[in-house]
C-alpha cells in the first residue's frame, strides 16, 4: 500500500522509501555496469519476492556485455540477462515494453525481519514485476563473515549514498 509516491508499507509491516532513477536511454545499463564492474565485491543481488530471497555474492569480477537491450552479467560458471535498454522483441513493441526495465529505484527499508534497515536498488519490468534487487553493504553485518556486528559501522552506507545522490531523479526524502 503506497503512503505517497516514494513510501510503501510492505506486507511484513516494514517501510520502504524509494528514490527513482531515470529509465530513459541507457541510464540503467550504465548504472548496472558501474555496479557490476566497480563494486561487484561489495554487493549482493537477486530476486526478492514473498517466500524467496536470493542474495548472490560474486567471488570475481563478472564479464559484462550488451546485446539488443540486454545486459548480460557472466561469471563464467553462470550468467543472467536483464533487459535494461531498447529491445526489439522480434518487432513486437508491446512485448519489448514488458521486458524492458520500466522502473528503477534506490530504496531504504526500515523494520525488516533480518536487519533493522536495508539499503538497495530495485528494478521492475513493464508489468511491475521485480527483475532484480541489489543490496548494498549493511552497517549491521560484517561483509567477510556475514555475522551480525555488535555495533553498526555506518561508513558502510557510503556506496549507497554516493550512487543514490548521483543517479536519482528527484529529491531525497528527509531522514532517508
Secondary structure, 3 states (H helix, E strand, C coil): CECCCCEEECCCCCEEEEEEECCCCCHHHHHHHHHHHHCCCCCEEECEECCEECCECCCCCCEEEEECCEEEEECCCCEEEEECCCCCHHHCHHHHHHHCCCEEEEEEEECCCCCCEEEEEEEECCCCCEEEEEECCCCCECCCCCCECCCCCHHHHHHHHHHHHHHECCCCCCCC
